[in-house]
Amino acid sequence: MARTYFAQKRVLVTGGAGFLGSHLIDRLLDQGHEVLCVDNLFTGTKRNIEHLHAHPRFEFLRHDVCFPLFVEVDEIYNLACPASPVHYQHDPVQTTKTSVHGAINMLGLAKRLKCRIFQASTSEVYGDPAVHPQTEAYWGNVNPIGPRSCYDEGKRCAETLFFDYYRQHGLDIKVARIFNTYGPRMHPADGRVVSNFVMQALRGEPITIYGDGSQTRSFCFVSDLVEAFLRFMETPKDLPGPVNLGNPNEFTIRELAELVVELTGSDSEIDYRPLPQDDPLQRRPDISLAKERLDWTPKVQLREGLQQTIAYFKRHEFAEDPIAQQVQPIIAKPLLP
Ligand SMILES: NC(=O)c1ccc[n+]([C@@H]2O[C@H](COP(=O)([O-])OP(=O)(O)OC[C@H]3O[C@@H](n4cnc5c(N)ncnc54)[C@H](O)[C@@H]3O)[C@@H](O)[C@H]2O)c1
């Protein structure tokens, strides 16, 4: 039963001041729900939710999910976790705690409230995959002791917890494995390939490509991903996941760089550097399950999504932001140490 008279549902979004969370909240509010955004603002920012402060169905609570939370809601989306290597490696112990303690706390809350809970898992649970593209049945190839393990293993442990609560307590869970997503409100200093290229182009700096740029990546636009979250959350209980969500269209890193240069109108040159060892040549989701069960496919083309992303970065003048300037490009780095 809904916990408010007026809203359709009262929904908790952890990590709601972050990139994906803030877009999800916009959609939930558009649908008429009441939203409680919980975030400790580690990588998220009030800027992402400032347009909602006067919204009558929006509430913000500064809180760290590593600590228990007692609220009354009808549904939970658990997104709280730093998502890019520069951020999650900043304090790896806290990253694992956020994934694991955060999952325990949110699952405990969902159990008490008997409510449905969504987990933002990641393609990184596949590690350095030995099969391409990756289906949900693939168990992954993950290093448990490397610098990326705090994130990869933290998310894997969170998945374990979700499925144990599902089997042991009959909890209604939805576990999504998210692949590389981009769009407005991405952190300009997250060190990822899209934000790196856009920032370099906007500053007129050389665009750094490791290797010859023929390695491929796939990029999902944020509005497509959020649509999939909402559809997944509406599926029957017999679909706990995991479900891969991403865009299977592949582009070479060189194509991406050239498109960014064209769309920004920049005169940046492309700077080719040696390819690090173990750099994955291909990363692509198999989204057959999402297509079949969610009736979902990504719609936004890379050109259109990049236009919106570039417009956002220009509007917020990140190119002049001294903090964003401190970022070292971390592009196409190896998956394993
Ligand atoms: N963006 C992607 O391409 C991608 C890919 C795979 C998985 N994901 C997952 O989706 C989720 C959201 O990612 P994003 O790209 O929006 O990242 P983001 O860094 O923009 O958002 C994460 C949010 O969680 C908050 N947070 C971090 N630790 C917290 C804690 N202990 N307590 C409360 N809040 C905390 C941050 O302040 C931030 O607002 C993450 O769980 C991430 O692992 C994202």
The ligand as a Gaussian input file, in Angstrom:
#p B3LYP/6-31G(d) Opt

LIG

0 1
 N       27.596000       5.856000     -14.883000
 C       27.877000       4.651000     -15.321000
 O       28.288000       4.470000     -16.478000
 C       27.689000       3.450000     -14.414000
 C       28.057000       2.189000     -14.905000
 C       27.898000       1.085000     -14.072000
 C       27.343000       1.206000     -12.814000
 N       26.992000       2.447000     -12.359000
 C       26.455000       2.528000     -10.987000
 O       25.364000       3.424000     -10.929000
 C       25.388000       4.128000      -9.692000
 C       25.362000       5.624000      -9.959000
 O       26.522000       5.967000     -10.715000
 P       26.780000       7.457000     -11.258000
 O       27.447000       7.347000     -12.563000
 O       25.541000       8.237000     -11.127000
 O       27.867000       7.939000     -10.218000
 P       27.906000       9.247000      -9.317000
 O       29.235000       9.249000      -8.622000
 O       27.531000      10.445000     -10.094000
 O       26.739000       8.947000      -8.271000
 C       26.926000       8.184000      -7.110000
 C       26.288000       8.942000      -5.961000
 O       26.425000       8.185000      -4.754000
 C       26.787000       9.067000      -3.720000
 N       27.482000       8.294000      -2.681000
 C       28.698000       7.699000      -2.755000
 N       28.967000       7.066000      -1.614000
 C       27.886000       7.245000      -0.804000
 C       27.576000       6.839000       0.534000
 N       28.434000       6.100000       1.252000
 N       26.383000       7.219000       1.055000
 C       25.506000       7.978000       0.345000
 N       25.768000       8.395000      -0.916000
 C       26.942000       8.030000      -1.475000
 C       27.672000      10.096000      -4.383000
 O       27.807000      11.302000      -3.622000
 C       26.946000      10.297000      -5.706000
 O       25.973000      11.292000      -5.623000
 C       26.616000       3.660000      -8.936000
 O       26.237000       2.666000      -8.009000
 C       27.486000       3.045000     -10.007000
 O       28.319000       2.035000      -9.518000
 C       27.170000       3.573000     -13.122000

